[in-house]
Amino acid sequence: MVACASTEVRIENLRNHSDETVVSLRSLLAGGATLIPDPKRRGFYELASGSLVYYIHVSPVNGNIVLLAVWPNPAGQADANQAA
Protein backbone atom coordinates (compact mmCIF):
# COMPACT_ATOMS: atom_id res chain seq x y z
CA MET A 1 0.00 0.00 0.00
CA VAL A 2 1.18 3.49 -0.82
CA ALA A 3 0.23 6.61 1.13
CA CYS A 4 -0.19 9.85 -0.77
CA ALA A 5 0.00 13.26 0.88
CA SER A 6 0.39 16.18 -1.48
CA THR A 7 -1.47 19.46 -1.60
CA GLU A 8 -0.51 20.19 -5.23
CA VAL A 9 -2.15 17.22 -6.91
CA ARG A 10 -2.98 17.61 -10.60
CA ILE A 11 -5.95 15.41 -11.50
CA GLU A 12 -6.81 14.76 -15.12
CA ASN A 13 -10.51 14.02 -15.54
CA LEU A 14 -10.62 12.42 -18.98
CA ARG A 15 -14.00 10.74 -18.49
CA ASN A 16 -15.82 13.88 -17.31
CA HIS A 17 -16.63 12.78 -13.79
CA SER A 18 -18.48 15.40 -11.77
CA ASP A 19 -16.57 18.28 -10.20
CA GLU A 20 -17.72 17.00 -6.81
CA THR A 21 -16.05 13.64 -7.49
CA VAL A 22 -12.76 15.29 -8.49
CA VAL A 23 -12.81 17.57 -5.42
CA SER A 24 -13.50 14.57 -3.19
CA LEU A 25 -10.59 12.64 -4.72
CA ARG A 26 -8.28 15.63 -4.35
CA SER A 27 -9.26 15.94 -0.69
CA LEU A 28 -8.62 12.26 -0.04
CA LEU A 29 -5.20 12.41 -1.69
CA ALA A 30 -4.22 15.59 0.17
CA GLY A 31 -5.29 13.95 3.43
CA GLY A 32 -2.82 11.09 3.02
CA ALA A 33 -5.16 8.43 1.69
CA THR A 34 -3.86 4.91 1.24
CA LEU A 35 -3.56 3.75 -2.35
CA ILE A 36 -3.95 0.05 -3.09
CA PRO A 37 -1.78 -0.99 -6.06
CA ASP A 38 -3.39 -2.89 -8.92
CA PRO A 39 -1.36 -6.12 -9.01
CA LYS A 40 -1.79 -6.42 -12.79
CA ARG A 41 -0.98 -2.85 -13.84
CA ARG A 42 2.01 -0.81 -12.76
CA GLY A 43 1.13 2.75 -11.71
CA PHE A 44 -2.60 2.00 -11.30
CA TYR A 45 -4.29 2.19 -7.89
CA GLU A 46 -7.60 1.93 -6.09
CA LEU A 47 -8.48 4.37 -3.37
CA ALA A 48 -11.47 3.48 -1.21
CA SER A 49 -13.44 6.09 0.71
CA GLY A 50 -16.62 5.56 2.73
CA SER A 51 -19.05 5.18 -0.15
CA LEU A 52 -16.87 5.21 -3.29
CA VAL A 53 -13.85 3.50 -4.82
CA TYR A 54 -11.67 5.56 -7.18
CA TYR A 55 -9.47 3.90 -9.82
CA ILE A 56 -6.54 6.10 -10.79
CA HIS A 57 -3.26 6.09 -12.67
CA VAL A 58 -0.26 7.96 -11.30
CA SER A 59 2.13 9.06 -14.03
CA PRO A 60 5.69 7.94 -13.33
CA VAL A 61 6.94 10.89 -15.38
CA ASN A 62 5.26 13.89 -13.76
CA GLY A 63 3.17 12.50 -10.89
CA ASN A 64 -0.11 13.64 -12.43
CA ILE A 65 -3.14 11.57 -11.54
CA VAL A 66 -5.65 10.36 -14.11
CA LEU A 67 -9.09 9.57 -12.70
CA LEU A 68 -10.25 6.55 -14.70
CA ALA A 69 -13.30 5.18 -12.88
CA VAL A 70 -15.46 5.51 -9.80
CA TRP A 71 -17.86 2.93 -8.40
CA PRO A 72 -19.82 2.34 -5.18
CA ASN A 73 -17.80 0.86 -2.33
CA PRO A 74 -19.56 -2.36 -1.26
CA ALA A 75 -17.79 -2.25 2.12
CA GLY A 76 -18.91 1.35 2.64
CA GLN A 77 -22.50 0.45 1.79
CA ALA A 78 -22.41 -2.44 4.28
CA ASP A 79 -21.16 -0.06 6.99
CA ALA A 80 -23.96 2.41 6.17
CA ASN A 81 -26.58 -0.37 6.34
CA GLN A 82 -25.33 -1.51 9.74
CA ALA A 83 -25.47 2.06 11.08
CA ALA A 84 -29.11 2.49 10.00
Secondary structure, DSSP 4 states (H G I P E B T S, - for coil): -EE---SS--EE-TT---HHHHHHHHHHHHTTPEEEE-TTSTTEEEEE-SSEEEEEEE-TTT--EEEEEEEE-HHHHHHHHHH-
